[in-house]
């Protein structure tokens, strides 16, 4: 760039050196972190919904409906085993090669796996091979999502002003309610225009196949991005970790464990509020709502999820990460203790208010995580550290939450599901009390 020439859009000087360094504009950061995670979570939620509504009927032997649902939820859990693997794999390349290229690869992995699910034959056509192929594709979904969130969070926070990192960190977090809204909205639309036989025959495949178009959009946005300033400085100083996964366990093990347990209640709450609530709410042995009726209720709750995510980010920037999350976690524990009588009241008003409050709390606990987890780790291993802690929490919390909740509700009653949530909240509360405040930490160390 010639002396005196204005920087191109999205480019500004690098600071002390005065050398021009490619920078991402706020608009680029918002689009790339939000669009990508919206697509990723859309794909993931499409599977979660189908695992409750469709897969027990198509991919497993006819027989006991509860057994088929539990088997279907077991394939749902496979992705959470894959996610830590994906976080280590993509985290390695994210810390070695860069955030941008790794995010493109994770999106492709997730997208291809989702489209393939939409093309699979059922149990009646190929027998036991059907659930095996379903499990393989589900593993691919988890592998891609394992590398997605950490990269998107770093893309947002490593491009953010120092006093707005938590708010910028909510951009990828908003992908969760947006993806959920579109995934379940599409299922609702299909169920309104199709009878059950048509929906089970082929209609359920549409949301999986539509994701191919969404992936193309996400790739177009991400390929236009520059590398983050923090990672560019690590490259310039020749400080990249040789084996990020080994280094983060050797040097930042405490941060890794604290990050994992800080996320635990968030994951348990979310999958109880979505997967379990949908299963219990529509089961004849549960609340007995029609599928479309309960999906509308869920979508109302998701609106409040989306509204509280940026609010939580703003509060975390203003008052600190720990105070915001400690107060929210205490509220989650109380909510868990009220879950049984509230959700089991068999009233439309009670059900909607339960979903609104639960998903609103989800936004409050999920929103700051886009800043909190990256801030626990130095730049050289940040992609790996944030991704591994995030996805270890998914393995400990989300993978088993729908299964445990279904078993508890059927064996001991709905109140014990709430006790389970409260116990996980208590573990998160302890981790938050132990951890340090990261609001003032430098993101370029």
N, C-alpha and C positions, 0 to 999 in steps of 0.2 A: 504494500500500500504506500503510495507516495506521501511525502511529508505534507501535512496540512489537509490531506484528503479525509473526508468524513468517513467513519466506519460504515460498512454495509449493514443493512437491517440484520439484527441478531448478532452483531459483532461489536465488541467494544474493547478498549485497551485492557491490558493485563495487570495494571496497577503499577507497582514500583518500577518495573523494568521499562514500562512504556511500550513494549512490543505488542503488536496486535495479536490477540488470541481469540479464536472463534468462540462466541458465547451464544447460548440459546436465549431467545426472547421469552418473556413470561407467557406469551400466547403459545409458543412452541412447547414449553414445559407443561402447561396445562393440557394441551391436546395430546401430547405423546404419553404422559403418565396416566391421564384419565381415560383416553380412548383405549389404550392397550389393556389396562386392567378391567375396563368395562367388558371388553370382548372376552378376556380370560375368565372373569367371573360369570359372564353369561354362559359360556361353555360349561363351566363347572356346575352352575345351578340347573341348567337343562338336564344334566345327568341326575342331580339330586332329586328333582321333581319326577323324572321318569323312573327313578329307582323306587319311588313310593307308588306311583300311579300305574306304571306300565310293565316294567321288567319282571315283577313277580308273576305276571300272567303269561309272558312271552318267552322268557329265557330259562325258566325252571320247570320241573315236572309238576303237573297238576296234582293237587292234594290239599294239604293243610295250608290255608291262606296265611296264617301267622308264620309258619315255617318258611314259606316262599318269600314273604316280606323280609324276614331276618336274613335269608340267603342273599337277597337283593341288596340289603343294607351292608352285608359283608363285602360285596364287590364295591360298594360305595367307599368302604374303608380302605380298599387297596390303594387308592390314590394318595392316602395320607401316609402310607408306607413309602410310596414313591417320592413324595415331596421332599423329605430330607435328602434323598439321593439326588434329586434334581437340584436342590439348593447347593449341595457340595459340588456337583458337576458344573452347573452354570455359574456358581459363585467363583469357582476356580478361574474360569475364562473371563468372568466379569472383572476380577481383580488383576488378571494377567493381561488380557487383550483390551478390555474396555467395556463400559456399560452398554453402549449403543449396539454393537454387534451381538452381544449376548442376549439383549432384549429381543432382537429380531429372531434369533434362534429359538428362544423359549416360546414366542408367540406361534411360530410355525409348528413346533412340537405339539403344543396344545391344540391348535386348529386342525391339524391333520388327524389327530386321534379322535377328535369330536366328530368330524365328517365321517370317518370310518364306522363309528358307532351307528350312525344313521343308515348305513348300508348293510348291517349285519343281518343274516337270517336268524330265525328263532329256534327254539328247542324242537318244535315239531318238524322242522326241515332238516336239521343236522345233529340233533340230539345233544349229547353232553359237550360237544365242541362249541356250541353256541355260548354257554356261560364262560367257557375258557377264553374265547375270543373277546367277549365282553370285558373280562377281567384284564386281558392284555391291553386293550384300548384304554381302559380306565387307568392302568398303570402309566400309559403315555400321557394322559391328561394330567395326572399328578406330577409326573416328571417335568412337564412344561410349566405348570403353575409353581412348582418349587423354585424355578429360576426367575419367574416373572415378578413377583411382588417386590423382592429385594432390589432388583434393578430399577423398577418404577419408583420406589421410595427414594432411592439414591438420586435418580434423575431429578426428582422434585427438590429434595433437601439440599443437594450439592449445588443447585442453581439458585437457591433462595437467599434473600437478604438475611443477615444474622438474626434480626429481631422478628422474622416472620417464618422461621423454619417449620414450626408446628403447623401453621396455616397452609404453607406450601405442601407440607407432608400429607395434608388431607386430600390433595388432588387424586393420587392413586386410590385412597380409601373410598372416595366417592364412586369408584368403579364398582364397588360391592353392591350398594343399593341400586345403581343404574343397571348393572348386569342382571341383578335379581328381578328388577321391575320388568325389563324387556323379556327375560326368559319366561317368567310366570305369566306375564301379559300375553305372550304369544300362545302359551299352552291354554290360557283361558279363552282366547279368541278362537282357537281351533276347536275346543270343546263346545263352544257356543254354536259353531256352524257345522259340526259333525256329530253324528250319533256315536255311541260308545263303540259299536262294532267297527265303524270306519276309522275312528281314532286309533283303536288297537291294531287295526289291519295295516295302516300306513301313515295316518295323520301324525303320530308321535314322532315320525322321522323328520318332519319338516324343520323343527327348531335346530336339529343337529346339522342338517344340510345347509340351512341358511347361514350358519356360522362361517362357511367358506367365503361368502361375500364380505362379512365383517372382518375377517382376517386380512383380506386384501386391503381394506381401508386402513387397518392398523399398521400394516407393513409400510404403506405409502407415507403415513405420518412419521413413523420412526426412522425411516431411511433418510429423512430430511434433517435429522438432528445432528448437532455437534457433540463431541465428547464433553463430559462435565469438567468444569474448571479444577475441581479438587483432584480428580484422577489425572488430568493433564499435568498437574504439578508433581504428582508422584512419578509419572513417566519422566518428566524433565529432570527430576532429582535422582533418577535411577533407583527408586526405592520400592519397586514392585516386589511383593513376596514371591519366593520361588514356588512354594507349595502353600497357598493360603489356608487350606483346610487344616493342615498340620500346625501352621503358625497360630491360627486362632484358638486351637485347643491348647497349645502350649503356653501362649502369652495372655490370652483373654478368656480363659475358661470360666472365671467367675461371671464376667459379663454375659457369656453365652448362656449360663444356667439362669441368671437373673432375668435375661430377656425372654427365655423360654417360659418361665413361671409367671412373668408379668403378662404374657399373652394367653395364659391357660384359661382364665375365666372368660375372656373375650370369645375364644373359640367354642367353649362349651355352651355359653349363652346363645351364640348365633345359631348353632346347629340344633339346639333345642327349640329355638324360636321359629326355625324354618322347616327343617326336615322332620323332626319329631312332631311338631305341632300340626303339620300337614297330615302326617300319618295318623296321629291320634284323633285329630279333628274330623277326618273323613271316614274313620273306621266305624263299622257298625257296633263294635265293642267299645268304642270311644264316645265321641260326641255325636257322630252320625250326620255331619253336614254333607251336603252335596259338594262334589269337587269344585265346581265353578263358584259356588257360594263362599267356600272357605278361601279360595284363591283371591277373591275380591277383598276379603278381610285382611289377608296377608299383604296385599298391595297397599292398602290403607296404612298398615303398620310400617311398611317399607318407606313410605313418604316421610315419616317421622325419623326413620333411620337416616335418610339422606339429609334432612334438615339439621340433625344434631351433630353430624360429622364435622362440618366447618365450624359450628359453634364450639365444639370441644377443642378444635385446633386453635381458635382465637383465645379461649380461656387458658390453654396450655402456654401460649406465648405471653399472655398478660400476667398470669399468676404462678406459672411453673407447671412442669409435667407431673411431678409427684402429687402436689395437692389436688390437681384436677382428677387424676386417676384414683387416688386414695378415696376421695369422696364418692366417685362413681362406683368403685368396687364395693364400698360399704352398702350403697344403694342396691347393687346386684345381689348381695347376700340377703338383704331384707326381702327383695323381690322373690328370691328363691324360696324363702320360708313361707311366702304367701302364695306360691305357685299352685299348690294343690287345690285349695278352696276357690281360688280366683279362676283358673282355667277350667276347673271341673264344675263350675256353677251352672253349666248348661243353659246359658243365657247369651243371646246375641250381643247385648251391650257389654256383658262381662268379657266375652271372647274378644271383641274388638278393642276394648280398653286394655286387656291383657297384652294383646299384640302390639298396640301403640306404645305402651310403657316399656315393654320388653325390648322392642326394636329401637325405641328412643334411647334406652340405656346402652344398647349395642353401639349406636353411633357415638355416644359419649366415651365409651371405652376404646372403640376402634379408631376414632379420629386421630388422637395424638400418637398412635403407634408408628405412623409413617415417619415421625421425627425421633421418637424415643429410641427405637431399636437401632437405627443407624448411628445415633449420637453416642451409643455405648462403645463403639468400636473405632479404631484408627482407620484412616483412609485406605491403607494398603490391604487390609483384610475386611473392609466394611461390607462389601457385597456378600462375601461368604458368611461373616458373622451375623449380620442382620437376617440373611436368608435362612441360615441353619437354625437360629433361635426361633424364628417365626414358624418354621416348618416342623421343628421338634415339638413345639406347642400344638401344632395341628395333629401330630401323631398321638400325643398324650391326651389331647382334649377332643378335637373334632372327630377324629376317626372312630372313636368308640362311643361318642356321646349319643347318637341316635339309637345305637344298639343297646347300650346300658339303660337309656331312658325307656325304651320299649319294653325291655325285660322287667325293669322296676315297676312300671305302670301296670303291666299284666300280672305280675307276681305279688306285689305289695301295695299297689295303689299309687295314684298320681302324686300324693304328697311327698313320697320318697324321691321322685324326680327333682322336686324342689330342694330337698335336703342335699342331693348330689350336686346341684348347682351351687348351693351355699357353701358346701365344703370346698369346691374348686375355687370359689371366690375368696375363701379364707387363705388358701395357699397363695393366690395372687396378691392379696393384701400384705402378707408377710414379705413377699419378694419386693413389693413397692416400698415398704418401710426400710428394708435393708439397702436398697439401691440408692445411688447418688442422684441429685438433681442435675440435669444435663442442659438446661435452658441456656446457660452462659458458655457452654463448651464450644470450642472451635471445631468446625466441620472439616478443616483442611489440615489437621494435625497428622 
